[in-house]
Structure formats: C-alpha cells, structure tokens
Amino acid sequence: MAFDPVGLAAIIVFYVLILLVGIWAGRKAKPGDDSEDVMLAGRNVGTIVGIFTMTGGIFFAEKMRNQGYVTMLDPFQIKFGERMGGFLFLPALLGEVFWSAAILAALGLVSFFGLLEAPILVSNTLVTEWSYR
C-alpha cells in the first residue's frame, strides 16, 4: 500500500473548494434572512433540485405548506405545546448528529484507504464495520 500524494492533493483541493463555497454563500446571505428562508431556500429552487428533494414529500408537502409549517416538528409543537416540541427536538437532533458523524467517519475512512490504495474489498469491509459500531 503506497501513499498517493496526487489523491491527497485532490481531497485537500476538494475540501478547500467546499470551504470557499460556504464562505461565499455566507457572505452573500443578507443580514435580514430568517430561518425560514434558509431552510426552505426562499421557496425558490430549480426544477431538477425540486424533483430530487421533494419526491418523498409529495404526500404531505401541500398540507404542511398550507398550514405554514416549516419543519416536521411544527405540527407536533402546535398540537402538544412548546415543551413537547422541545422534547421531540432532542431525539431528532441527536439522530442528525450521530448520522452525520457516521457519514463523516465513513468518508474519512474511504479517503484514507483510497490514499493507501487498499484493496476495495478490504476498505469497504473496514468502513462498513467502523460505521456500524
């Protein structure tokens, strides 16, 4: 297993580009933008993005929009109160944090084993095992 400097450089360039896009988008945002505009992209997304992101929401999106809901927890918070909405937020938050951590760990392992030119079977097995610990 040899070290691949070109692969490492490509990964570094990729992450620097992602960072630069994030900085650019952060500077482009207006100070008055509220969370609804950020979470819903100002209710203005392109056709392709809309097709890919809203396919699953075809069953409930219209009803949620008519009610003015922004998140999936909004109906529960209105029905059961703010305290219950807060309680329901905690498992949702923890799920997102742990899911994101698992994805990032797997990405790091894939990048690491790719740089070492490990056999695909070995790297996939190790990444899968690591992700489901």
Secondary structure as GFF3:
##gff-version 3
##sequence-region A 1 133
A	DSSP	alpha_helix	5	28	.	.	.	ID=ss1
A	DSSP	alpha_helix	35	40	.	.	.	ID=ss2
A	DSSP	three_ten_helix	41	43	.	.	.	ID=ss3
A	DSSP	alpha_helix	47	54	.	.	.	ID=ss4
A	DSSP	three_ten_helix	56	59	.	.	.	ID=ss5
A	DSSP	alpha_helix	61	67	.	.	.	ID=ss6
A	DSSP	alpha_helix	74	80	.	.	.	ID=ss7
A	DSSP	alpha_helix	82	115	.	.	.	ID=ss8
A	DSSP	alpha_helix	120	131	.	.	.	ID=ss9
###
